[in-house]
Every structure is written in structure tokens, then in C-alpha cells.
Amino acid sequence: MNHLLLTVIADAPHNHGPDFGKASPLGLLVVVLLLIATLLLLRSMNRQLKKVPKTFDSEHPEPDQAADEGTDTAGPSLDQAPEQAPGQANGSARPSGSGDEPG
């Protein structure tokens, strides 16, 4: 079995004829189709980019600013002391216990 396999591998195809290495017309067709598809894609992207506004700033930012009020900070600032300790008064549904510790 090994001898047969080595014989097939060693006896490579003899591609030394006059047509060796030449491309077929099918290859040219594939390249032309890819070029046409690329040009159509570029044309479509240019049309879509023309629809995009030059700036994304709104003309009347008041509604956006009203919605953003108070969302700039992640928690209480350091100069303010917390009013209540963590627990049931701040929304915890169960008392703290050993299962609450990170780990």
C-alpha cells in the first residue's frame, strides 16, 4: 500500500504542454463579474453616504438636554455623605447575609 502511494505521489502530473499555465475564458469572466460587482457596490455606498447629514447636532437640543439631566454622574459625589446605609431602606428586598459577599 505504501509503495503504491509513494508511486502516485512521486509520479506528478506532467504539465509541460503548450496550454500549461494559460487562463481560460471562464477566469476572465469571473474577474469581469467581480469588477462589475465592486463598481455597483461603490455606487450604492456613495448614494447611501449622500443621505447622511453633514452634522449630527440637533437644531433644538432642549428635549435631549432635559432627558440627560442627572445622568452624568454614576453615584453620589465624594463631598456628600450618603443619607442612608445600605439595607432594606434603600431597596434591598432581603437582609444582608453571608451569601451577599463577593467571591
Biopython code that builds the backbone (N, CA, C, O; Angstrom):
import numpy as np
from Bio.PDB.StructureBuilder import StructureBuilder

atoms = [
    (1, "MET", "N", (0.831, -1.187, 0.000)),
    (1, "MET", "CA", (0.000, 0.000, 0.000)),
    (1, "MET", "C", (0.878, 1.253, 0.000)),
    (1, "MET", "O", (0.638, 2.172, -0.784)),
    (2, "ASN", "N", (1.891, 1.303, 0.869)),
    (2, "ASN", "CA", (2.783, 2.460, 0.912)),
    (2, "ASN", "C", (3.527, 2.640, -0.401)),
    (2, "ASN", "O", (3.742, 3.765, -0.852)),
    (3, "HIS", "N", (3.920, 1.525, -1.014)),
    (3, "HIS", "CA", (4.649, 1.608, -2.278)),
    (3, "HIS", "C", (3.781, 2.233, -3.368)),
    (3, "HIS", "O", (4.266, 3.030, -4.170)),
    (4, "LEU", "N", (2.498, 1.870, -3.397)),
    (4, "LEU", "CA", (1.578, 2.430, -4.379)),
    (4, "LEU", "C", (1.357, 3.922, -4.132)),
    (4, "LEU", "O", (1.305, 4.709, -5.077)),
    (5, "LEU", "N", (1.227, 4.308, -2.870)),
    (5, "LEU", "CA", (1.010, 5.708, -2.521)),
    (5, "LEU", "C", (2.226, 6.554, -2.897)),
    (5, "LEU", "O", (2.085, 7.649, -3.442)),
    (6, "LEU", "N", (3.416, 6.042, -2.602)),
    (6, "LEU", "CA", (4.631, 6.779, -2.946)),
    (6, "LEU", "C", (4.794, 6.893, -4.459)),
    (6, "LEU", "O", (5.281, 7.908, -4.956)),
    (7, "THR", "N", (4.393, 5.869, -5.184)),
    (7, "THR", "CA", (4.497, 5.914, -6.637)),
    (7, "THR", "C", (3.565, 6.974, -7.214)),
    (7, "THR", "O", (3.944, 7.694, -8.138)),
    (8, "VAL", "N", (2.353, 7.075, -6.680)),
    (8, "VAL", "CA", (1.396, 8.073, -7.162)),
    (8, "VAL", "C", (1.873, 9.481, -6.819)),
    (8, "VAL", "O", (1.740, 10.397, -7.631)),
    (9, "ILE", "N", (2.429, 9.659, -5.620)),
    (9, "ILE", "CA", (2.909, 10.983, -5.217)),
    (9, "ILE", "C", (4.133, 11.381, -6.035)),
    (9, "ILE", "O", (4.238, 12.528, -6.468)),
    (10, "ALA", "N", (5.052, 10.458, -6.249)),
    (10, "ALA", "CA", (6.289, 10.762, -6.970)),
    (10, "ALA", "C", (6.034, 11.001, -8.451)),
    (10, "ALA", "O", (6.744, 11.784, -9.081)),
    (11, "ASP", "N", (5.039, 10.342, -9.009)),
    (11, "ASP", "CA", (4.741, 10.498, -10.425)),
    (11, "ASP", "C", (3.751, 11.638, -10.599)),
    (11, "ASP", "O", (2.568, 11.412, -10.857)),
    (12, "ALA", "N", (4.241, 12.862, -10.455)),
    (12, "ALA", "CA", (3.394, 14.047, -10.546)),
    (12, "ALA", "C", (2.881, 14.200, -11.970)),
    (12, "ALA", "O", (3.474, 13.671, -12.910)),
    (13, "PRO", "N", (1.779, 14.925, -12.128)),
    (13, "PRO", "CA", (1.282, 15.140, -13.486)),
    (13, "PRO", "C", (2.298, 15.911, -14.322)),
    (13, "PRO", "O", (2.965, 16.819, -13.826)),
    (14, "HIS", "N", (2.402, 15.550, -15.554)),
    (14, "HIS", "CA", (3.373, 16.183, -16.455)),
    (14, "HIS", "C", (2.678, 17.314, -17.206)),
    (14, "HIS", "O", (2.132, 17.113, -18.290)),
    (15, "ASN", "N", (2.708, 18.501, -16.614)),
    (15, "ASN", "CA", (2.070, 19.664, -17.216)),
    (15, "ASN", "C", (3.127, 20.504, -17.923)),
    (15, "ASN", "O", (3.537, 21.555, -17.430)),
    (16, "HIS", "N", (3.551, 20.038, -19.054)),
    (16, "HIS", "CA", (4.560, 20.777, -19.797)),
    (16, "HIS", "C", (4.123, 21.042, -21.221)),
    (16, "HIS", "O", (4.950, 21.364, -22.073)),
    (17, "GLY", "N", (2.832, 20.910, -21.493)),
    (17, "GLY", "CA", (2.325, 21.090, -22.844)),
    (17, "GLY", "C", (2.211, 22.556, -23.219)),
    (17, "GLY", "O", (2.516, 23.427, -22.405)),
    (18, "PRO", "N", (1.778, 22.842, -24.437)),
    (18, "PRO", "CA", (1.677, 24.233, -24.890)),
    (18, "PRO", "C", (0.576, 25.014, -24.169)),
    (18, "PRO", "O", (0.625, 26.244, -24.135)),
    (19, "ASP", "N", (-0.419, 24.328, -23.589)),
    (19, "ASP", "CA", (-1.511, 25.016, -22.896)),
    (19, "ASP", "C", (-1.277, 25.132, -21.392)),
    (19, "ASP", "O", (-2.153, 25.619, -20.678)),
    (20, "PHE", "N", (-0.133, 24.704, -20.898)),
    (20, "PHE", "CA", (0.130, 24.733, -19.458)),
    (20, "PHE", "C", (0.277, 26.176, -18.981)),
    (20, "PHE", "O", (1.046, 26.944, -19.559)),
    (21, "GLY", "N", (-0.454, 26.549, -17.934)),
    (21, "GLY", "CA", (-0.330, 27.867, -17.318)),
    (21, "GLY", "C", (-1.184, 28.940, -17.953)),
    (21, "GLY", "O", (-1.111, 30.093, -17.529)),
    (22, "LYS", "N", (-1.985, 28.619, -18.940)),
    (22, "LYS", "CA", (-2.829, 29.622, -19.577)),
    (22, "LYS", "C", (-4.187, 29.665, -18.876)),
    (22, "LYS", "O", (-4.716, 28.643, -18.440)),
    (23, "ALA", "N", (-4.728, 30.861, -18.782)),
    (23, "ALA", "CA", (-6.035, 31.025, -18.144)),
    (23, "ALA", "C", (-7.135, 30.740, -19.155)),
    (23, "ALA", "O", (-6.961, 30.925, -20.359)),
    (24, "SER", "N", (-8.241, 30.298, -18.650)),
    (24, "SER", "CA", (-9.379, 30.023, -19.525)),
    (24, "SER", "C", (-10.251, 31.267, -19.626)),
    (24, "SER", "O", (-10.116, 32.175, -18.806)),
    (25, "PRO", "N", (-11.133, 31.329, -20.603)),
    (25, "PRO", "CA", (-12.056, 32.469, -20.696)),
    (25, "PRO", "C", (-12.985, 32.560, -19.479)),
    (25, "PRO", "O", (-13.505, 33.632, -19.171)),
    (26, "LEU", "N", (-13.186, 31.454, -18.804)),
    (26, "LEU", "CA", (-14.016, 31.471, -17.603)),
    (26, "LEU", "C", (-13.369, 32.319, -16.504)),
    (26, "LEU", "O", (-14.072, 33.005, -15.763)),
    (27, "GLY", "N", (-12.064, 32.279, -16.394)),
    (27, "GLY", "CA", (-11.356, 33.113, -15.415)),
    (27, "GLY", "C", (-11.535, 34.591, -15.704)),
    (27, "GLY", "O", (-11.727, 35.393, -14.790)),
    (28, "LEU", "N", (-11.472, 34.952, -16.990)),
    (28, "LEU", "CA", (-11.696, 36.338, -17.378)),
    (28, "LEU", "C", (-13.118, 36.771, -17.031)),
    (28, "LEU", "O", (-13.330, 37.891, -16.565)),
    (29, "LEU", "N", (-14.074, 35.906, -17.252)),
    (29, "LEU", "CA", (-15.468, 36.205, -16.922)),
    (29, "LEU", "C", (-15.641, 36.455, -15.421)),
    (29, "LEU", "O", (-16.345, 37.381, -15.020)),
    (30, "VAL", "N", (-14.997, 35.628, -14.598)),
    (30, "VAL", "CA", (-15.089, 35.801, -13.137)),
    (30, "VAL", "C", (-14.484, 37.134, -12.718)),
    (30, "VAL", "O", (-15.055, 37.832, -11.880)),
    (31, "VAL", "N", (-13.339, 37.500, -13.287)),
    (31, "VAL", "CA", (-12.695, 38.766, -12.938)),
    (31, "VAL", "C", (-13.567, 39.944, -13.355)),
    (31, "VAL", "O", (-13.703, 40.905, -12.598)),
    (32, "VAL", "N", (-14.158, 39.888, -14.539)),
    (32, "VAL", "CA", (-15.018, 40.974, -15.012)),
    (32, "VAL", "C", (-16.262, 41.085, -14.132)),
    (32, "VAL", "O", (-16.684, 42.193, -13.799)),
    (33, "LEU", "N", (-16.853, 39.954, -13.753)),
    (33, "LEU", "CA", (-18.031, 39.998, -12.883)),
    (33, "LEU", "C", (-17.689, 40.583, -11.511)),
    (33, "LEU", "O", (-18.476, 41.347, -10.952)),
    (34, "LEU", "N", (-16.537, 40.235, -10.973)),
    (34, "LEU", "CA", (-16.120, 40.811, -9.687)),
    (34, "LEU", "C", (-15.892, 42.316, -9.811)),
    (34, "LEU", "O", (-16.228, 43.067, -8.895)),
    (35, "LEU", "N", (-15.332, 42.760, -10.920)),
    (35, "LEU", "CA", (-15.116, 44.185, -11.134)),
    (35, "LEU", "C", (-16.449, 44.928, -11.229)),
    (35, "LEU", "O", (-16.603, 46.000, -10.645)),
    (36, "ILE", "N", (-17.404, 44.368, -11.955)),
    (36, "ILE", "CA", (-18.725, 44.989, -12.067)),
    (36, "ILE", "C", (-19.420, 45.039, -10.705)),
    (36, "ILE", "O", (-20.035, 46.048, -10.357)),
    (37, "ALA", "N", (-19.324, 43.954, -9.937)),
    (37, "ALA", "CA", (-19.943, 43.940, -8.605)),
    (37, "ALA", "C", (-19.310, 44.988, -7.698)),
    (37, "ALA", "O", (-20.015, 45.631, -6.921)),
    (38, "THR", "N", (-18.003, 45.170, -7.780)),
    (38, "THR", "CA", (-17.315, 46.177, -6.961)),
    (38, "THR", "C", (-17.762, 47.580, -7.344)),
    (38, "THR", "O", (-17.998, 48.415, -6.470)),
    (39, "LEU", "N", (-17.880, 47.846, -8.634)),
    (39, "LEU", "CA", (-18.325, 49.175, -9.072)),
    (39, "LEU", "C", (-19.761, 49.460, -8.629)),
    (39, "LEU", "O", (-20.072, 50.577, -8.214)),
    (40, "LEU", "N", (-20.636, 48.455, -8.714)),
    (40, "LEU", "CA", (-22.010, 48.646, -8.248)),
    (40, "LEU", "C", (-22.064, 48.875, -6.737)),
    (40, "LEU", "O", (-22.869, 49.671, -6.253)),
    (41, "LEU", "N", (-21.218, 48.184, -6.008)),
    (41, "LEU", "CA", (-21.169, 48.378, -4.556)),
    (41, "LEU", "C", (-20.697, 49.787, -4.213)),
    (41, "LEU", "O", (-21.262, 50.426, -3.326)),
    (42, "LEU", "N", (-19.680, 50.276, -4.895)),
    (42, "LEU", "CA", (-19.194, 51.639, -4.654)),
    (42, "LEU", "C", (-20.263, 52.674, -4.986)),
    (42, "LEU", "O", (-20.427, 53.654, -4.259)),
    (43, "ARG", "N", (-20.978, 52.464, -6.063)),
    (43, "ARG", "CA", (-22.047, 53.381, -6.451)),
    (43, "ARG", "C", (-23.152, 53.409, -5.389)),
    (43, "ARG", "O", (-23.659, 54.474, -5.037)),
    (44, "SER", "N", (-23.511, 52.245, -4.893)),
    (44, "SER", "CA", (-24.548, 52.159, -3.864)),
    (44, "SER", "C", (-24.087, 52.827, -2.565)),
    (44, "SER", "O", (-24.859, 53.533, -1.915)),
    (45, "MET", "N", (-22.833, 52.601, -2.197)),
    (45, "MET", "CA", (-22.328, 53.217, -0.962)),
    (45, "MET", "C", (-22.291, 54.732, -1.087)),
    (45, "MET", "O", (-22.594, 55.432, -0.120)),
    (46, "ASN", "N", (-21.930, 55.252, -2.245)),
    (46, "ASN", "CA", (-21.926, 56.708, -2.435)),
    (46, "ASN", "C", (-23.334, 57.277, -2.317)),
    (46, "ASN", "O", (-23.517, 58.352, -1.746)),
    (47, "ARG", "N", (-24.321, 56.579, -2.842)),
    (47, "ARG", "CA", (-25.710, 57.042, -2.711)),
    (47, "ARG", "C", (-26.135, 57.067, -1.249)),
    (47, "ARG", "O", (-26.793, 58.010, -0.808)),
    (48, "GLN", "N", (-25.765, 56.039, -0.498)),
    (48, "GLN", "CA", (-26.140, 55.992, 0.917)),
    (48, "GLN", "C", (-25.425, 57.077, 1.712)),
    (48, "GLN", "O", (-26.011, 57.665, 2.621)),
    (49, "LEU", "N", (-24.155, 57.349, 1.379)),
    (49, "LEU", "CA", (-23.414, 58.383, 2.110)),
    (49, "LEU", "C", (-23.944, 59.780, 1.819)),
    (49, "LEU", "O", (-23.811, 60.674, 2.655)),
    (50, "LYS", "N", (-24.538, 59.981, 0.662)),
    (50, "LYS", "CA", (-25.127, 61.286, 0.363)),
    (50, "LYS", "C", (-26.354, 61.547, 1.228)),
    (50, "LYS", "O", (-26.716, 62.703, 1.445)),
    (51, "LYS", "N", (-26.992, 60.505, 1.719)),
    (51, "LYS", "CA", (-28.174, 60.646, 2.575)),
    (51, "LYS", "C", (-27.805, 61.000, 4.015)),
    (51, "LYS", "O", (-28.650, 61.488, 4.764)),
    (52, "VAL", "N", (-26.570, 60.763, 4.405)),
    (52, "VAL", "CA", (-26.142, 61.016, 5.776)),
    (52, "VAL", "C", (-26.001, 62.524, 5.972)),
    (52, "VAL", "O", (-25.413, 63.198, 5.126)),
    (53, "PRO", "N", (-26.527, 63.068, 7.072)),
    (53, "PRO", "CA", (-26.398, 64.512, 7.301)),
    (53, "PRO", "C", (-24.952, 64.902, 7.560)),
    (53, "PRO", "O", (-24.145, 64.096, 8.023)),
    (54, "LYS", "N", (-24.643, 66.154, 7.251)),
    (54, "LYS", "CA", (-23.268, 66.631, 7.433)),
    (54, "LYS", "C", (-22.890, 66.695, 8.911)),
    (54, "LYS", "O", (-21.728, 66.492, 9.263)),
    (55, "THR", "N", (-23.858, 66.973, 9.771)),
    (55, "THR", "CA", (-23.607, 67.017, 11.202)),
    (55, "THR", "C", (-24.757, 66.302, 11.915)),
    (55, "THR", "O", (-25.884, 66.269, 11.420)),
    (56, "PHE", "N", (-24.460, 65.741, 13.061)),
    (56, "PHE", "CA", (-25.481, 65.034, 13.830)),
    (56, "PHE", "C", (-25.993, 65.879, 14.997)),
    (56, "PHE", "O", (-26.741, 65.381, 15.838)),
    (57, "ASP", "N", (-25.600, 67.146, 15.054)),
    (57, "ASP", "CA", (-26.107, 68.041, 16.088)),
    (57, "ASP", "C", (-27.557, 68.382, 15.777)),
    (57, "ASP", "O", (-27.895, 68.726, 14.645)),
    (58, "SER", "N", (-28.404, 68.285, 16.786)),
    (58, "SER", "CA", (-29.808, 68.605, 16.556)),
    (58, "SER", "C", (-30.011, 70.116, 16.586)),
    (58, "SER", "O", (-29.268, 70.840, 17.247)),
    (59, "GLU", "N", (-31.023, 70.581, 15.864)),
    (59, "GLU", "CA", (-31.297, 72.014, 15.800)),
    (59, "GLU", "C", (-31.913, 72.526, 17.096)),
    (59, "GLU", "O", (-31.699, 73.674, 17.486)),
    (60, "HIS", "N", (-32.677, 71.665, 17.757)),
    (60, "HIS", "CA", (-33.320, 72.034, 19.012)),
    (60, "HIS", "C", (-32.914, 71.010, 20.073)),
    (60, "HIS", "O", (-33.599, 70.001, 20.241)),
    (61, "PRO", "N", (-31.810, 71.249, 20.794)),
    (61, "PRO", "CA", (-31.313, 70.247, 21.744)),
    (61, "PRO", "C", (-32.029, 70.237, 23.089)),
    (61, "PRO", "O", (-31.664, 69.445, 23.958)),
    (62, "GLU", "N", (-33.040, 71.093, 23.295)),
    (62, "GLU", "CA", (-33.687, 71.182, 24.603)),
    (62, "GLU", "C", (-34.301, 69.857, 25.056)),
    (62, "GLU", "O", (-34.096, 69.483, 26.211)),
    (63, "PRO", "N", (-35.046, 69.118, 24.213)),
    (63, "PRO", "CA", (-35.602, 67.846, 24.690)),
    (63, "PRO", "C", (-34.515, 66.834, 25.066)),
    (63, "PRO", "O", (-34.674, 66.071, 26.020)),
    (64, "ASP", "N", (-33.418, 66.832, 24.315)),
    (64, "ASP", "CA", (-32.335, 65.911, 24.642)),
    (64, "ASP", "C", (-31.669, 66.291, 25.953)),
    (64, "ASP", "O", (-31.318, 65.422, 26.751)),
    (65, "GLN", "N", (-31.493, 67.584, 26.175)),
    (65, "GLN", "CA", (-30.856, 68.013, 27.411)),
    (65, "GLN", "C", (-31.743, 67.731, 28.606)),
    (65, "GLN", "O", (-31.241, 67.401, 29.680)),
    (66, "ALA", "N", (-33.048, 67.853, 28.445)),
    (66, "ALA", "CA", (-33.964, 67.566, 29.549)),
    (66, "ALA", "C", (-33.916, 66.089, 29.909)),
    (66, "ALA", "O", (-34.022, 65.738, 31.084)),
    (67, "ALA", "N", (-33.759, 65.220, 28.917)),
    (67, "ALA", "CA", (-33.680, 63.787, 29.190)),
    (67, "ALA", "C", (-32.340, 63.420, 29.802)),
    (67, "ALA", "O", (-32.245, 62.435, 30.534)),
    (68, "ASP", "N", (-31.300, 64.198, 29.516)),
    (68, "ASP", "CA", (-29.961, 63.887, 30.017)),
    (68, "ASP", "C", (-29.681, 64.456, 31.399)),
    (68, "ASP", "O", (-28.655, 64.129, 31.994)),
    (69, "GLU", "N", (-30.548, 65.285, 31.919)),
    (69, "GLU", "CA", (-30.302, 65.883, 33.228)),
    (69, "GLU", "C", (-30.178, 64.801, 34.294)),
    (69, "GLU", "O", (-31.045, 63.936, 34.421)),
    (70, "GLY", "N", (-29.110, 64.860, 35.044)),
    (70, "GLY", "CA", (-28.920, 63.932, 36.146)),
    (70, "GLY", "C", (-28.313, 62.596, 35.747)),
    (70, "GLY", "O", (-28.164, 61.720, 36.599)),
    (71, "THR", "N", (-27.963, 62.414, 34.500)),
    (71, "THR", "CA", (-27.383, 61.126, 34.090)),
    (71, "THR", "C", (-25.874, 61.189, 33.922)),
    (71, "THR", "O", (-25.252, 60.219, 33.489)),
    (72, "ASP", "N", (-25.282, 62.338, 34.265)),
    (72, "ASP", "CA", (-23.839, 62.485, 34.076)),
    (72, "ASP", "C", (-23.021, 61.796, 35.149)),
    (72, "ASP", "O", (-21.887, 61.400, 34.877)),
    (73, "THR", "N", (-23.546, 61.636, 36.361)),
    (73, "THR", "CA", (-22.774, 61.039, 37.445)),
    (73, "THR", "C", (-23.207, 59.602, 37.671)),
    (73, "THR", "O", (-24.367, 59.248, 37.459)),
    (74, "ALA", "N", (-22.269, 58.786, 38.101)),
    (74, "ALA", "CA", (-22.558, 57.378, 38.348)),
    (74, "ALA", "C", (-23.049, 57.140, 39.770)),
    (74, "ALA", "O", (-23.694, 56.124, 40.028)),
    (75, "GLY", "N", (-22.768, 58.028, 40.677)),
    (75, "GLY", "CA", (-23.173, 57.859, 42.069)),
    (75, "GLY", "C", (-23.036, 59.180, 42.804)),
    (75, "GLY", "O", (-22.787, 60.214, 42.184)),
    (76, "PRO", "N", (-23.196, 59.156, 44.123)),
    (76, "PRO", "CA", (-23.065, 60.409, 44.877)),
    (76, "PRO", "C", (-21.617, 60.884, 44.849)),
    (76, "PRO", "O", (-20.685, 60.080, 44.824)),
    (77, "SER", "N", (-21.448, 62.191, 44.851)),
    (77, "SER", "CA", (-20.089, 62.731, 44.834)),
    (77, "SER", "C", (-19.427, 62.513, 46.185)),
    (77, "SER", "O", (-20.095, 62.198, 47.170)),
    (78, "LEU", "N", (-18.110, 62.683, 46.225)),
    (78, "LEU", "CA", (-17.348, 62.383, 47.443)),
    (78, "LEU", "C", (-17.597, 63.387, 48.556)),
    (78, "LEU", "O", (-17.432, 63.049, 49.728)),
    (79, "ASP", "N", (-17.991, 64.618, 48.221)),
    (79, "ASP", "CA", (-18.203, 65.612, 49.264)),
    (79, "ASP", "C", (-19.579, 65.473, 49.932)),
    (79, "ASP", "O", (-19.834, 66.131, 50.941)),
    (80, "GLN", "N", (-20.447, 64.650, 49.402)),
    (80, "GLN", "CA", (-21.750, 64.428, 50.008)),
    (80, "GLN", "C", (-21.747, 63.089, 50.725)),
    (80, "GLN", "O", (-21.341, 62.074, 50.159)),
    (81, "ALA", "N", (-22.198, 63.088, 51.965)),
    (81, "ALA", "CA", (-22.288, 61.846, 52.726)),
    (81, "ALA", "C", (-23.555, 61.112, 52.326)),
    (81, "ALA", "O", (-24.574, 61.750, 52.065)),
    (82, "PRO", "N", (-23.517, 59.789, 52.271)),
    (82, "PRO", "CA", (-24.742, 59.057, 51.949)),
    (82, "PRO", "C", (-25.768, 59.244, 53.061)),
    (82, "PRO", "O", (-25.424, 59.253, 54.243)),
    (83, "GLU", "N", (-27.025, 59.392, 52.670)),
    (83, "GLU", "CA", (-28.075, 59.664, 53.644)),
    (83, "GLU", "C", (-28.469, 58.422, 54.416)),
    (83, "GLU", "O", (-28.831, 58.517, 55.588)),
    (84, "GLN", "N", (-28.408, 57.259, 53.785)),
    (84, "GLN", "CA", (-28.830, 56.037, 54.453)),
    (84, "GLN", "C", (-27.801, 54.951, 54.193)),
    (84, "GLN", "O", (-27.113, 54.950, 53.172)),
    (85, "ALA", "N", (-27.714, 54.045, 55.124)),
    (85, "ALA", "CA", (-26.817, 52.906, 54.957)),
    (85, "ALA", "C", (-27.485, 51.882, 54.052)),
    (85, "ALA", "O", (-28.711, 51.865, 53.950)),
    (86, "PRO", "N", (-26.711, 51.032, 53.397)),
    (86, "PRO", "CA", (-27.331, 50.006, 52.549)),
    (86, "PRO", "C", (-28.183, 49.059, 53.379)),
    (86, "PRO", "O", (-27.851, 48.749, 54.523)),
    (87, "GLY", "N", (-29.237, 48.622, 52.817)),
    (87, "GLY", "CA", (-30.129, 47.708, 53.530)),
    (87, "GLY", "C", (-31.524, 47.783, 52.956)),
    (87, "GLY", "O", (-31.712, 48.130, 51.790)),
    (88, "GLN", "N", (-32.491, 47.458, 53.772)),
    (88, "GLN", "CA", (-33.871, 47.413, 53.298)),
    (88, "GLN", "C", (-34.411, 48.801, 52.979)),
    (88, "GLN", "O", (-35.291, 48.929, 52.128)),
    (89, "ALA", "N", (-33.914, 49.835, 53.631)),
    (89, "ALA", "CA", (-34.425, 51.179, 53.395)),
    (89, "ALA", "C", (-34.074, 51.668, 51.991)),
    (89, "ALA", "O", (-34.791, 52.498, 51.432)),
    (90, "ASN", "N", (-32.985, 51.169, 51.417)),
    (90, "ASN", "CA", (-32.572, 51.599, 50.087)),
    (90, "ASN", "C", (-33.055, 50.670, 48.989)),
    (90, "ASN", "O", (-32.602, 50.801, 47.852)),
    (91, "GLY", "N", (-33.930, 49.762, 49.267)),
    (91, "GLY", "CA", (-34.489, 48.941, 48.219)),
    (91, "GLY", "C", (-34.055, 47.496, 48.249)),
    (91, "GLY", "O", (-34.462, 46.732, 47.373)),
    (92, "SER", "N", (-33.261, 47.085, 49.196)),
    (92, "SER", "CA", (-32.860, 45.691, 49.277)),
    (92, "SER", "C", (-34.049, 44.887, 49.790)),
    (92, "SER", "O", (-34.647, 45.248, 50.803)),
    (93, "ALA", "N", (-34.392, 43.822, 49.115)),
    (93, "ALA", "CA", (-35.579, 43.046, 49.468)),
    (93, "ALA", "C", (-35.318, 42.055, 50.584)),
    (93, "ALA", "O", (-36.270, 41.553, 51.182)),
    (94, "ARG", "N", (-34.067, 41.754, 50.887)),
    (94, "ARG", "CA", (-33.777, 40.774, 51.928)),
    (94, "ARG", "C", (-32.621, 41.286, 52.783)),
    (94, "ARG", "O", (-31.822, 42.096, 52.313)),
    (95, "PRO", "N", (-32.523, 40.839, 53.996)),
    (95, "PRO", "CA", (-31.421, 41.308, 54.843)),
    (95, "PRO", "C", (-30.092, 40.760, 54.330)),
    (95, "PRO", "O", (-30.029, 39.717, 53.679)),
    (96, "SER", "N", (-29.025, 41.510, 54.653)),
    (96, "SER", "CA", (-27.706, 41.053, 54.200)),
    (96, "SER", "C", (-27.299, 39.819, 54.965)),
    (96, "SER", "O", (-27.667, 39.641, 56.126)),
    (97, "GLY", "N", (-26.533, 38.962, 54.301)),
    (97, "GLY", "CA", (-26.092, 37.736, 54.924)),
    (97, "GLY", "C", (-24.814, 37.256, 54.273)),
    (97, "GLY", "O", (-24.186, 37.993, 53.513)),
    (98, "SER", "N", (-24.421, 36.019, 54.567)),
    (98, "SER", "CA", (-23.153, 35.520, 54.048)),
    (98, "SER", "C", (-23.188, 35.307, 52.537)),
    (98, "SER", "O", (-22.133, 35.290, 51.902)),
    (99, "GLY", "N", (-24.358, 35.147, 51.951)),
    (99, "GLY", "CA", (-24.459, 34.947, 50.502)),
    (99, "GLY", "C", (-24.271, 36.219, 49.711)),
    (99, "GLY", "O", (-24.157, 36.171, 48.486)),
    (100, "ASP", "N", (-24.234, 37.368, 50.387)),
    (100, "ASP", "CA", (-24.108, 38.648, 49.690)),
    (100, "ASP", "C", (-22.672, 39.055, 49.424)),
    (100, "ASP", "O", (-22.428, 40.008, 48.684)),
    (101, "GLU", "N", (-21.734, 38.363, 50.002)),
    (101, "GLU", "CA", (-20.338, 38.762, 49.866)),
    (101, "GLU", "C", (-19.799, 38.338, 48.505)),
    (101, "GLU", "O", (-20.093, 37.237, 48.039)),
    (102, "PRO", "N", (-19.013, 39.200, 47.862)),
    (102, "PRO", "CA", (-18.461, 38.841, 46.542)),
    (102, "PRO", "C", (-17.464, 37.712, 46.686)),
    (102, "PRO", "O", (-16.854, 37.519, 47.738)),
    (103, "GLY", "N", (-17.320, 36.989, 45.624)),
    (103, "GLY", "CA", (-16.319, 35.964, 45.761)),
    (103, "GLY", "C", (-16.302, 34.986, 44.716)),
    (103, "GLY", "O", (-15.482, 34.068, 44.743)),
]
sb = StructureBuilder()
sb.init_structure("model")
sb.init_model(0)
sb.init_chain("A")
sb.init_seg("    ")
for serial, (resi, resn, name, xyz) in enumerate(atoms, 1):
    if name == "N":
        sb.init_residue(resn, " ", resi, " ")
    sb.init_atom(name, np.array(xyz, "f"), 0.0, 1.0, " ", f" {name:<3s}", serial, name[0])
structure = sb.get_structure()
